[in-house]
Amino acid sequence: MNKIFIALCAIYDISFGSRLLLQTSPWSLPTGGSQTLPGVATPVQPLVCNEPCTSSTSCPSTCAQRNGAACVEGVACATAPIEINNPTKAFSMEFNAQGAAAWSVINVNYGPSGMTKELPAININAPQALYQATIRINNQQLNEQVKVTEINCGAGLCVGATFEFINADFGDLKCDEYPGCGADCEVVMHGVPVACDLVSTT
């Protein structure tokens, strides 16, 4: 997978514009269930986001707008990025409503002493569920590499999403052939962003 990914990087325009994740001005999703987590958490259950977030003012989802833009360092903050520390191999994520985790940063952190090899699935089941959101798999384990077995984007459901891998990898990024993974969906490995459609499977 890494060799294929690196080869595809050479043909992808890495000057693809960076997006402003820490946006504080009013916003709404382009036209056309949630689980409350503290800033640092080690969830036993999967992260399941069931409630929608369609604008900065219509956002019942507690998974959305979690990017730390309005937070002050050292002070507890309801909009801090979601931090998931040392989850077990049974941990997974589901996003089941429009904009469920829009404008959020979700960090899945594996510490140096961990022995976890896989994260079974990231399932995106609703339009724009990860709009302008980043899911970052941050593996600092000394003896294991974490692999996300499947990322399921369906028919264009990952529009605006970024999946970043630090010392980690993924197996299948599943998207329907038409319309693909979704506009502006990116995978970042070795610090290089690549369009999801270039590394996806059907």
SETIFI-318535 format. One record per residue (C-alpha): y, x, z; residue in one letter. Coordinates in pm, 1 decimal, padded with zeros to 6 digits, always signed. Example, Ala and Ser with C-alpha at 12.3 -4.5 7.8 and 13.67 -1.06 7.14 Angstrom:
// SETIFI-318535
SITE_py_px_pz_resn
SITE_-00450.0_+01230.0_+00780.0_A;
SITE_-00106.0_+01367.0_+00714.0_S;
This chain:
// SETIFI-318535
SITE_py_px_pz_resn
SITE_+00000.0_+00000.0_+00000.0_M;
SITE_+00241.1_+00283.4_+00086.4_N;
SITE_+00180.7_+00453.2_-00249.5_K;
SITE_+00240.7_+00130.3_-00440.3_I;
SITE_+00548.9_+00061.6_-00232.6_F;
SITE_+00698.4_+00405.7_-00291.3_I;
SITE_+00632.5_+00377.6_-00665.8_A;
SITE_+00810.1_+00044.2_-00679.2_L;
SITE_+01106.6_+00187.9_-00492.9_C;
SITE_+01180.0_+00406.6_-00793.3_A;
SITE_+01242.3_+00103.5_-01013.5_I;
SITE_+01430.5_-00106.6_-00764.4_Y;
SITE_+01804.9_-00091.2_-00738.2_D;
SITE_+01849.6_+00041.6_-00387.0_I;
SITE_+02216.7_-00016.9_-00413.6_S;
SITE_+02136.9_-00386.1_-00362.7_F;
SITE_+02426.8_-00503.1_-00149.9_G;
SITE_+02377.6_-00488.4_+00225.1_S;
SITE_+02422.1_-00816.5_+00406.2_R;
SITE_+02632.7_-00881.9_+00710.0_L;
SITE_+02381.0_-00978.1_+00977.5_L;
SITE_+02617.7_-00979.8_+01269.9_L;
SITE_+02844.0_-01249.8_+01142.2_Q;
SITE_+03058.2_-01435.4_+01392.8_T;
SITE_+03267.5_-01664.1_+01171.5_S;
SITE_+03151.8_-02020.5_+01097.4_P;
SITE_+02872.9_-02044.7_+00842.4_W;
SITE_+02627.2_-02289.5_+00692.4_S;
SITE_+02312.6_-02261.6_+00486.5_L;
SITE_+02367.8_-02271.2_+00111.8_P;
SITE_+02299.9_-02613.1_-00040.7_T;
SITE_+02064.4_-02667.2_-00332.4_G;
SITE_+01078.7_-02603.0_+01715.1_G;
SITE_+01183.5_-02339.0_+01887.5_S;
SITE_+01079.5_-02117.8_+02173.9_Q;
SITE_+01343.2_-01993.7_+02417.0_T;
SITE_+01310.0_-01621.6_+02478.8_L;
SITE_+01515.3_-01393.1_+02701.0_P;
SITE_+01657.6_-01076.5_+02557.4_G;
SITE_+01340.1_-00889.0_+02646.4_V;
SITE_+01005.6_-01063.0_+02647.1_A;
SITE_+00632.0_-01003.9_+02623.8_T;
SITE_+00509.7_-01342.9_+02506.5_P;
SITE_+00147.5_-01441.7_+02555.0_V;
SITE_+00182.1_-01727.9_+02307.1_Q;
SITE_+00294.1_-01694.6_+01945.5_P;
SITE_+00662.0_-01719.2_+01865.6_L;
SITE_+00694.5_-02068.2_+01715.9_V;
SITE_+01035.5_-02190.2_+01599.9_C;
SITE_+01026.2_-02561.1_+01522.3_N;
SITE_+01388.1_-02672.3_+01537.9_E;
SITE_+01643.5_-02645.2_+01255.7_P;
SITE_+01971.5_-02461.8_+01223.7_C;
SITE_+02176.4_-02560.0_+00920.0_T;
SITE_+02519.6_-02434.9_+01024.2_S;
SITE_+02697.2_-02255.3_+01308.0_S;
SITE_+02783.2_-02594.4_+01458.9_T;
SITE_+02458.7_-02779.8_+01383.3_S;
SITE_+02199.3_-02553.5_+01536.5_C;
SITE_+01959.2_-02686.9_+01800.3_P;
SITE_+01720.4_-02397.8_+01737.9_S;
SITE_+01719.6_-02135.6_+02011.6_T;
SITE_+01554.0_-01894.2_+01766.8_C;
SITE_+01861.8_-01894.9_+01542.1_A;
SITE_+02190.7_-01702.6_+01563.0_Q;
SITE_+02024.0_-01440.8_+01787.2_R;
SITE_+02194.3_-01130.4_+01650.6_N;
SITE_+02401.1_-00998.6_+01941.0_G;
SITE_+02730.3_-01026.8_+01755.6_A;
SITE_+02905.2_-01196.6_+02046.6_A;
SITE_+02732.5_-01000.3_+02324.0_C;
SITE_+02881.7_-00739.1_+02556.1_V;
SITE_+02665.5_-00437.8_+02635.9_E;
SITE_+02505.1_-00460.4_+02978.9_G;
SITE_+02574.9_-00830.8_+03017.7_V;
SITE_+02308.8_-01100.6_+02976.7_A;
SITE_+02370.6_-01288.1_+02654.4_C;
SITE_+02212.0_-01604.7_+02516.2_A;
SITE_+02261.0_-01484.4_+02159.4_T;
SITE_+02109.8_-01137.4_+02203.4_A;
SITE_+01846.8_-01034.7_+01948.4_P;
SITE_+01497.1_-01154.8_+02027.3_I;
SITE_+01300.2_-00862.7_+02171.3_E;
SITE_+00921.3_-00891.4_+02178.9_I;
SITE_+00768.5_-00598.3_+02363.7_N;
SITE_+00408.3_-00480.9_+02336.5_N;
SITE_+00248.8_-00803.6_+02212.3_P;
SITE_-00128.8_-00826.8_+02193.2_T;
SITE_-00319.1_-00833.9_+01865.8_K;
SITE_-00332.8_-01214.9_+01893.1_A;
SITE_+00045.1_-01248.9_+01863.9_F;
SITE_+00187.6_-01418.5_+01554.2_S;
SITE_+00508.9_-01586.9_+01440.3_M;
SITE_+00577.8_-01923.7_+01278.9_E;
SITE_+00903.0_-02065.9_+01144.7_F;
SITE_+00863.0_-02435.6_+01076.7_N;
SITE_+01211.1_-02583.2_+01020.2_A;
SITE_+01503.3_-02520.3_+00788.3_Q;
SITE_+01708.3_-02230.8_+00921.6_G;
SITE_+01483.2_-02205.3_+01228.0_A;
SITE_+01570.6_-01837.0_+01281.1_A;
SITE_+01873.7_-01807.7_+01054.8_A;
SITE_+02113.7_-01519.5_+01131.1_W;
SITE_+01875.9_-01372.0_+01389.6_S;
SITE_+01733.5_-01027.9_+01455.6_V;
SITE_+01376.1_-01030.8_+01585.4_I;
SITE_+01247.7_-00694.7_+01707.1_N;
SITE_+00874.3_-00659.5_+01768.8_V;
SITE_+00841.7_-00338.8_+01968.8_N;
SITE_+00524.2_-00141.2_+02037.3_Y;
SITE_+00570.6_+00126.7_+02304.1_G;
SITE_+00422.0_+00479.9_+02302.1_P;
SITE_+00120.7_+00400.4_+02521.2_S;
SITE_+00007.6_+00094.2_+02325.1_G;
SITE_-00319.3_+00058.9_+02132.8_M;
SITE_-00244.3_-00242.4_+01912.6_T;
SITE_-00347.7_-00216.4_+01547.6_K;
SITE_-00238.7_-00544.1_+01396.1_E;
SITE_-00009.8_-00843.2_+01397.8_L;
SITE_-00216.5_-01111.1_+01222.1_P;
SITE_+00047.2_-01328.6_+01057.3_A;
SITE_+00411.4_-01412.7_+01002.5_I;
SITE_+00422.3_-01765.4_+00858.9_N;
SITE_+00736.7_-01906.6_+00702.6_I;
SITE_+00682.1_-02278.7_+00650.3_N;
SITE_+01027.5_-02421.6_+00576.7_A;
SITE_+01316.1_-02353.0_+00337.9_P;
SITE_+01566.4_-02087.7_+00450.7_Q;
SITE_+01385.5_-02053.0_+00783.3_A;
SITE_+01477.7_-01681.7_+00793.1_L;
SITE_+01807.7_-01700.6_+00606.9_Y;
SITE_+02004.7_-01378.3_+00671.0_Q;
SITE_+01751.0_-01286.1_+00941.8_A;
SITE_+01570.6_-00957.9_+01002.7_T;
SITE_+01221.0_-00920.9_+01145.1_I;
SITE_+01175.3_-00558.8_+01248.2_R;
SITE_+00830.4_-00419.7_+01333.2_I;
SITE_+00907.8_-00112.1_+01543.1_N;
SITE_+00594.6_+00087.4_+01618.9_N;
SITE_+00637.0_+00380.7_+01858.2_Q;
SITE_+00269.8_+00402.3_+01957.8_Q;
SITE_+00140.4_+00756.4_+01961.1_L;
SITE_-00214.8_+00686.1_+01843.6_N;
SITE_-00204.3_+00366.9_+01638.5_E;
SITE_-00022.2_+00229.4_+01336.3_Q;
SITE_+00053.2_-00140.9_+01345.8_V;
SITE_-00020.5_-00345.2_+01036.1_K;
SITE_+00101.8_-00698.4_+00971.2_V;
SITE_-00199.4_-00854.8_+00805.0_T;
SITE_-00016.9_-01134.6_+00622.3_E;
SITE_+00338.1_-01249.5_+00561.3_I;
SITE_+00328.7_-01597.2_+00410.3_N;
SITE_+00643.0_-01698.5_+00220.2_C;
SITE_+00504.4_-01986.0_+00014.3_G;
SITE_+00727.1_-02105.8_-00269.3_A;
SITE_+01059.0_-01929.5_-00217.3_G;
SITE_+01071.6_-01995.0_+00157.8_L;
SITE_+01178.4_-01637.8_+00246.5_C;
SITE_+01519.5_-01662.1_+00083.4_V;
SITE_+01759.3_-01421.3_+00254.3_G;
SITE_+01494.8_-01265.7_+00481.0_A;
SITE_+01446.7_-00896.7_+00559.5_T;
SITE_+01116.9_-00754.0_+00684.6_F;
SITE_+01163.6_-00399.4_+00815.9_E;
SITE_+00877.0_-00167.4_+00908.9_F;
SITE_+00923.5_+00138.9_+01129.0_I;
SITE_+00604.5_+00346.9_+01152.0_N;
SITE_+00424.4_+00027.6_+01050.6_A;
SITE_+00279.5_-00132.4_+00740.0_D;
SITE_+00181.4_-00469.4_+00596.2_F;
SITE_-00119.4_-00598.7_+00407.4_G;
SITE_-00033.0_-00902.2_+00196.9_D;
SITE_+00307.3_-01055.0_+00132.6_L;
SITE_+00201.3_-01390.1_-00009.3_K;
SITE_+00437.8_-01585.3_-00232.1_C;
SITE_+00382.2_-01845.4_-00500.5_D;
SITE_+00411.9_-01700.5_-00849.8_E;
SITE_+00696.6_-01941.3_-00919.9_Y;
SITE_+00961.1_-01930.8_-00772.2_P;
SITE_+00846.3_-01616.0_-00591.1_G;
SITE_+00932.2_-01518.2_-00235.3_C;
SITE_+01295.0_-01631.6_-00245.3_G;
SITE_+01627.2_-01483.3_-00352.5_A;
SITE_+01750.9_-01181.1_-00155.8_D;
SITE_+01422.1_-01137.4_+00029.2_C;
SITE_+01366.4_-00768.8_+00106.1_E;
SITE_+01102.4_-00541.2_+00252.4_V;
SITE_+01232.5_-00217.7_+00406.5_V;
SITE_+01000.8_+00080.2_+00450.7_M;
SITE_+01102.5_+00442.6_+00500.9_H;
SITE_+01457.3_+00308.8_+00513.3_G;
SITE_+01442.1_+00189.2_+00152.3_V;
SITE_+01485.4_-00181.6_+00067.2_P;
SITE_+01271.8_-00334.7_-00206.3_V;
SITE_+01273.2_-00691.0_-00335.8_A;
SITE_+00988.6_-00894.1_-00185.5_C;
SITE_+00882.8_-01013.3_-00530.7_D;
SITE_+00802.5_-00652.7_-00632.2_L;
SITE_+00545.9_-00606.3_-00355.9_V;
SITE_+00414.7_-00959.9_-00318.0_S;
SITE_+00074.1_-01106.1_-00389.9_T;
SITE_-00003.4_-01462.2_-00497.7_T;
